[in-house]
Amino acid sequence: MRLTDEQFQILSKYETQFRTAVKSRWARFPGTAALHQIHKIQREVTGRATSLNTSCSTCVLRLLTEMGNVFFAEKAERESMRKVDVIPDDVTIQEKVEVKTQSRRGRKPKEQK
């Protein structure tokens, strides 16, 4: 299930509602217009024709939980694509480094055998 950039931007406005729905199994009512937007995106993404009853708290929680899972999966995928681990060629990597420290009181640490 892939969200378009426009859908992702719309859903990002409701990230706090998604987080509480997914993690805590409760949600504040985001508003009727917001639920209709989220429901429209759900139909486009999943392809399922589900009905929306904005007066049914269980239905609202189910919608927010399902779309929250889709949103957070998409967000994690986008963040992982942004992270690229690249080590430049001119950087030398040392295998072992010896660190000499002193304790807080100015004494040298004990030698380890």
Backbone as CSV, one residue per row, in Angstrom:
resi,resn,N_x,N_y,N_z,CA_x,CA_y,CA_z,C_x,C_y,C_z
1,MET,0.839,-1.175,0.000,0.000,0.000,0.000,0.882,1.235,0.000
2,ARG,0.841,1.932,-1.042,1.690,3.092,-1.227,0.840,4.354,-1.209
3,LEU,1.243,5.313,-0.385,0.548,6.596,-0.326,1.225,7.581,-1.264
4,THR,0.437,8.410,-1.916,1.020,9.480,-2.718,1.510,10.571,-1.771
5,ASP,2.310,11.491,-2.288,2.814,12.585,-1.455,1.668,13.439,-0.914
6,GLU,0.654,13.659,-1.736,-0.495,14.464,-1.300,-1.257,13.765,-0.172
7,GLN,-1.475,12.456,-0.329,-2.162,11.691,0.716,-1.339,11.677,2.009
8,PHE,-0.035,11.514,1.872,0.836,11.489,3.045,0.785,12.826,3.784
9,GLN,0.778,13.928,3.050,0.700,15.253,3.669,-0.632,15.447,4.398
10,ILE,-1.707,14.981,3.805,-3.024,15.098,4.454,-3.043,14.276,5.735
11,LEU,-2.559,13.039,5.662,-2.583,12.167,6.835,-1.610,12.617,7.919
12,SER,-0.548,13.309,7.556,0.421,13.750,8.564,-0.185,14.770,9.531
13,LYS,-1.262,15.443,9.127,-1.948,16.373,10.022,-2.581,15.646,11.204
14,TYR,-2.895,14.374,11.023,-3.605,13.598,12.038,-2.703,12.568,12.711
15,GLU,-1.397,12.818,12.710,-0.450,11.855,13.277,-0.703,11.594,14.762
16,THR,-1.062,12.614,15.530,-1.306,12.398,16.960,-2.544,11.514,17.171
17,GLN,-3.577,11.707,16.373,-4.754,10.835,16.487,-4.404,9.399,16.118
18,PHE,-3.584,9.229,15.072,-3.168,7.889,14.672,-2.335,7.224,15.772
19,ARG,-1.429,7.990,16.370,-0.561,7.426,17.397,-1.364,6.919,18.593
20,THR,-2.312,7.723,19.067,-3.105,7.273,20.214,-4.015,6.104,19.838
21,ALA,-4.527,6.089,18.630,-5.392,4.984,18.192,-4.602,3.683,18.091
22,VAL,-3.389,3.752,17.544,-2.594,2.544,17.346,-1.998,2.046,18.662
23,LYS,-1.427,2.943,19.440,-0.709,2.521,20.647,-1.601,2.368,21.874
24,SER,-2.602,3.227,22.026,-3.397,3.229,23.256,-4.831,2.743,23.066
25,ARG,-5.226,2.491,21.829,-6.565,2.014,21.516,-7.670,2.980,21.953
26,TRP,-7.415,4.261,21.855,-8.453,5.277,22.039,-8.110,6.437,21.132
27,ALA,-9.063,7.323,20.883,-8.786,8.454,20.004,-9.738,9.594,20.299
28,ARG,-9.246,10.792,20.132,-10.107,11.969,20.168,-10.763,12.115,18.806
29,PHE,-11.930,12.671,18.809,-12.675,12.854,17.565,-12.006,13.967,16.756
30,PRO,-11.461,13.647,15.580,-10.753,14.671,14.801,-11.679,15.607,14.031
31,GLY,-12.950,15.297,13.983,-13.896,16.125,13.231,-14.460,15.348,12.053
32,THR,-15.659,15.703,11.658,-16.327,14.979,10.585,-15.616,15.150,9.252
33,ALA,-15.180,16.362,8.944,-14.484,16.603,7.671,-13.183,15.799,7.607
34,ALA,-12.470,15.733,8.723,-11.214,14.971,8.765,-11.487,13.482,8.559
35,LEU,-12.537,12.973,9.194,-12.873,11.549,9.024,-13.246,11.228,7.589
36,HIS,-13.931,12.140,6.932,-14.278,11.908,5.521,-13.023,11.921,4.649
37,GLN,-12.066,12.800,4.948,-10.801,12.808,4.199,-10.049,11.506,4.407
38,ILE,-9.929,11.076,5.655,-9.206,9.840,5.973,-9.900,8.645,5.341
39,HIS,-11.223,8.620,5.386,-11.980,7.512,4.796,-11.795,7.457,3.282
40,LYS,-11.771,8.605,2.641,-11.555,8.660,1.192,-10.181,8.094,0.838
41,ILE,-9.164,8.484,1.610,-7.808,7.971,1.363,-7.759,6.467,1.621
42,GLN,-8.474,5.998,2.644,-8.504,4.566,2.936,-9.079,3.789,1.757
43,ARG,-10.156,4.293,1.176,-10.756,3.621,0.008,-9.786,3.597,-1.161
44,GLU,-9.061,4.718,-1.382,-8.121,4.782,-2.502,-6.939,3.845,-2.295
45,VAL,-6.458,3.743,-1.061,-5.254,2.954,-0.790,-5.566,1.461,-0.713
46,THR,-6.606,1.100,0.049,-6.893,-0.323,0.258,-7.782,-0.911,-0.825
47,GLY,-8.591,-0.070,-1.466,-9.484,-0.575,-2.496,-10.764,-1.179,-1.935
48,ARG,-10.938,-1.134,-0.618,-12.144,-1.684,0.002,-13.197,-0.590,0.133
49,ALA,-14.426,-0.953,-0.149,-15.536,-0.009,-0.010,-16.185,-0.249,1.352
50,THR,-15.743,0.475,2.368,-16.314,0.358,3.705,-17.181,1.570,3.972
51,SER,-18.176,1.379,4.811,-19.034,2.509,5.152,-18.430,3.255,6.333
52,LEU,-18.769,4.524,6.427,-18.268,5.366,7.510,-19.439,5.898,8.306
53,ASN,-19.439,5.610,9.602,-20.447,6.143,10.494,-19.705,7.005,11.515
54,THR,-19.793,8.315,11.371,-19.031,9.213,12.245,-19.595,9.262,13.661
55,SER,-20.788,8.715,13.874,-21.381,8.686,15.209,-21.000,7.434,15.989
56,CYS,-20.403,6.473,15.330,-20.018,5.202,15.954,-18.557,5.294,16.401
57,SER,-18.339,5.310,17.701,-16.965,5.471,18.207,-16.079,4.286,17.847
58,THR,-16.636,3.085,17.801,-15.857,1.911,17.417,-15.443,1.995,15.955
59,CYS,-16.343,2.473,15.113,-16.033,2.625,13.682,-14.930,3.663,13.473
60,VAL,-15.000,4.761,14.208,-13.989,5.817,14.097,-12.641,5.289,14.567
61,LEU,-12.627,4.570,15.691,-11.373,4.014,16.201,-10.792,2.997,15.229
62,ARG,-11.627,2.188,14.626,-11.160,1.190,13.652,-10.525,1.881,12.443
63,LEU,-11.172,2.938,11.960,-10.648,3.706,10.818,-9.300,4.332,11.168
64,LEU,-9.228,4.983,12.329,-7.980,5.644,12.725,-6.858,4.634,12.980
65,THR,-7.191,3.482,13.535,-6.180,2.456,13.787,-5.636,1.893,12.480
66,GLU,-6.536,1.561,11.569,-6.098,0.986,10.290,-5.263,1.977,9.485
67,MET,-5.736,3.202,9.385,-4.986,4.193,8.619,-3.724,4.629,9.360
68,GLY,-3.734,4.556,10.689,-2.524,4.839,11.458,-1.440,3.828,11.149
69,ASN,-1.815,2.551,11.061,-0.831,1.515,10.713,-0.265,1.747,9.310
70,VAL,-1.125,2.111,8.379,-0.671,2.402,7.010,0.256,3.625,7.016
71,PHE,-0.144,4.666,7.750,0.638,5.901,7.793,2.025,5.664,8.407
72,PHE,2.083,4.961,9.538,3.373,4.752,10.192,4.276,3.810,9.400
73,ALA,3.707,2.850,8.690,4.513,1.995,7.820,5.110,2.811,6.677
74,GLU,4.296,3.676,6.104,4.777,4.552,5.021,5.840,5.521,5.537
75,LYS,5.616,6.072,6.719,6.568,7.019,7.297,7.914,6.341,7.568
76,ALA,7.881,5.129,8.107,9.115,4.390,8.371,9.849,4.071,7.072
77,GLU,9.093,3.720,6.044,9.707,3.417,4.750,10.366,4.658,4.145
78,ARG,9.688,5.791,4.241,10.258,7.034,3.701,11.501,7.465,4.472
79,GLU,11.493,7.289,5.799,12.664,7.659,6.595,13.843,6.735,6.321
80,SER,13.574,5.454,6.109,14.664,4.526,5.822,15.272,4.787,4.445
81,MET,14.464,5.296,3.519,14.988,5.610,2.191,15.866,6.854,2.230
82,ARG,15.594,7.749,3.198,16.396,8.971,3.322,17.772,8.711,3.904
83,LYS,17.847,7.698,4.780,19.120,7.419,5.457,20.022,6.611,4.525
84,VAL,21.180,7.154,4.253,22.148,6.464,3.413,23.483,6.502,4.144
85,ASP,24.027,5.337,4.418,25.316,5.262,5.094,26.422,5.214,4.052
86,VAL,27.147,6.297,3.948,28.221,6.386,2.979,29.488,6.802,3.708
87,ILE,30.552,6.042,3.513,31.849,6.394,4.072,32.710,6.879,2.907
88,PRO,33.185,8.112,2.978,34.030,8.621,1.893,35.316,7.804,1.761
89,ASP,35.884,7.800,0.556,37.086,7.020,0.292,38.307,7.545,1.027
90,ASP,38.359,8.847,1.322,39.552,9.416,1.937,39.564,9.284,3.466
91,VAL,38.584,8.621,4.049,38.535,8.433,5.502,39.190,7.107,5.841
92,THR,40.143,7.164,6.773,40.785,5.922,7.219,40.068,5.429,8.471
93,ILE,39.897,4.132,8.547,39.194,3.533,9.668,40.211,2.804,10.537
94,GLN,40.248,3.152,11.816,41.153,2.498,12.743,40.436,1.324,13.386
95,GLU,41.182,0.230,13.546,40.592,-0.961,14.141,40.502,-0.854,15.654
96,LYS,41.633,-0.480,16.314,41.654,-0.399,17.767,42.170,0.961,18.187
97,VAL,41.581,1.486,19.229,42.001,2.770,19.762,42.195,2.590,21.266
98,GLU,43.329,3.058,21.767,43.588,2.983,23.200,43.236,4.334,23.807
99,VAL,42.426,4.295,24.842,41.982,5.517,25.501,42.567,5.545,26.902
100,LYS,43.263,6.623,27.223,43.823,6.786,28.563,43.034,7.892,29.248
101,THR,42.497,7.568,30.400,41.722,8.544,31.139,42.201,8.609,32.580
102,GLN,41.778,9.628,33.259,42.033,9.743,34.684,40.689,9.791,35.391
103,SER,40.698,9.336,36.648,39.451,9.363,37.399,39.125,10.793,37.808
104,ARG,38.012,10.993,38.448,37.580,12.330,38.845,38.531,12.966,39.856
105,ARG,39.152,12.162,40.671,39.998,12.697,41.730,41.440,12.913,41.273
106,GLY,41.707,12.723,40.016,43.043,12.976,39.508,43.950,11.769,39.551
107,ARG,43.459,10.642,40.052,44.289,9.435,40.098,44.209,8.696,38.772
108,LYS,45.270,8.004,38.454,45.277,7.179,37.255,44.464,5.916,37.519
109,PRO,43.791,5.402,36.525,43.032,4.165,36.730,43.952,2.979,36.940
110,LYS,43.436,1.960,37.587,44.218,0.753,37.858,44.507,0.027,36.568
111,GLU,45.668,-0.570,36.504,46.054,-1.361,35.335,45.246,-2.635,35.302
112,GLN,44.732,-2.993,34.166,43.995,-4.243,34.049,44.945,-5.330,33.632
113,LYS,44.804,-6.499,34.240,45.728,-7.624,33.970,45.133,-8.550,32.966
